Amino acid sequence: MTETPPQRPWERHLRPSLRGLTTYDVPQVVALARLHANECPEPWPEAVMEDLAAAIAEIDLGRYPDSSPRRLRARLAALHRCPPERVVLGNGSDEIIALLLTVLSGDNERPSTILLPSPTFVMYGHSAHALGLRTLEVPLRPDLELDPAAMRSALREHSPALCFLARPNNPTSSLWDGAIILDLMAEFPATVFVIDEAYIAYAPGESLWDEERPANYVHMGTLSKVGLAAIRLGYCVADPTLAAALDQVRPPYNIPEPTAVLADRILERHSDVQATMIRQTLTNRERLVRILADLPNAHVFPAHANIVLARLDPPAVAPRLRAALAARGILIKDVSKITGLAGCVRVSVGTSAELDLLEEAIIELRGQLWPAA
Ligand SMILES: Cc1ncc(COP(=O)(O)O)c(C=O)c1O
């Protein structure tokens, strides 16, 4: 019999919404191929690394960083052709998500509702639930596109404070119709639409960002998916009033100086190298699609991010493939338990060497996982 530990007196102050909430923790596993975390693993050339080291060497470690990194915000503002006051920086876009939910959470009597297409990036729901906010999930269509009628009726009926739309989406890699999103935004001005373009580098020419968008449009971005996951830099461009509210709750000094310095140096001097890394990832994506499409009766969904989603047949093979690859040091994500994704695995685009390992392992595993094929 397991005993429930006695409750210490202070525990009654714990936020009730934390009960039952899982902890987002990704175990650090030594792996030969990390195809589970949606990173851009292309290596930065040595010359770039040396330049970054020189930039880091100039940091005065005993001093606080700029509380509102003005230089980096000005650079991002120039890239987005908007005033710097509209740019808010976060410790990854995870922090921006939490800040948006905090400022738009409503009051205690009427907590806000958050609208999410489903499935989508887990942190939107996780952070909303941590704050005790209700989420409303609208299933995607079977082809993993947005369902405009269902979205419209949820917006009409519940008037949510926020609607998060990842474009391209994770874990589906789908790129939802921009015209539908812009129509919804115009029809429902009382809802703030966060267009999360974390993966937009892998859908060239598809960004919805335009500084003339209405006040309920928030553009969210991150450097995590373009070769800089280690530095944790996310940002949003919001209406000035919303940006000011985000700054009211943002912890001061949330961007460490090394992060600000490295991000600024890369955007200033090395964006051409970054573009080459992205182009290589796009080429590797085509190869990954071919590898997965070659599995017996697999269905590979159109891929617009640096991830590929495949539905395997029979569906029970998805967790088995993940486990068999993990045993060989190759990490992929089994998403088959997510509603709507039965039988699916999500595989991030790796380097050519990582894809070599994946391809070899899959050839070896074929007979074991698909004995009849
Ligand atoms: C759609 C989407 N948005 C945001 C993030 C979080 O990015 P960051 O590393 O900037 O916190 C992820 C991470 O996987 C994601 O998939």
The ligand as an SDF file (V2000), in Angstrom:
LIG
                    3D

 16 16  0  0  0  0  0  0  0  0999 V2000
    5.2740   25.8900  -32.4980 C   0  0  0  0  0  0  0  0  0  0  0  0
    6.3210   26.1590  -31.4650 C   0  0  0  0  0  0  0  0  0  0  0  0
    6.3810   27.3650  -30.9000 N   0  0  0  0  0  0  0  0  0  0  0  0
    7.2940   27.6570  -29.9720 C   0  0  0  0  0  0  0  0  0  0  0  0
    8.2020   26.7060  -29.5470 C   0  0  0  0  0  0  0  0  0  0  0  0
    9.1400   27.0430  -28.4220 C   0  0  0  0  0  0  0  0  0  0  0  0
   10.2690   27.5980  -28.8710 O   0  0  0  0  0  0  0  0  0  0  0  0
   11.3650   28.2440  -27.9140 P   0  0  0  0  0  0  0  0  0  0  0  0
   12.5310   27.3450  -27.9820 O   0  0  0  0  0  0  0  0  0  0  0  0
   11.6030   29.5880  -28.5160 O   0  0  0  0  0  0  0  0  0  0  0  0
   10.7960   28.3620  -26.5110 O   0  0  0  0  0  0  0  0  0  0  0  0
    8.1920   25.4330  -30.1080 C   0  0  0  0  0  0  0  0  0  0  0  0
    9.1680   24.4190  -29.6680 C   0  0  0  0  0  0  0  0  0  0  0  0
    9.1710   23.2940  -30.0570 O   0  0  0  0  0  0  0  0  0  0  0  0
    7.2120   25.1490  -31.0810 C   0  0  0  0  0  0  0  0  0  0  0  0
    7.1300   23.9270  -31.6360 O   0  0  0  0  0  0  0  0  0  0  0  0
  1  2  1  0
  2  3  1  0
  2 15  2  0
  3  4  2  0
  4  5  1  0
  5  6  1  0
  5 12  2  0
  6  7  1  0
  7  8  1  0
  8  9  2  0
  8 10  1  0
  8 11  1  0
 12 13  1  0
 12 15  1  0
 13 14  2  0
 15 16  1  0
M  END
$$$$
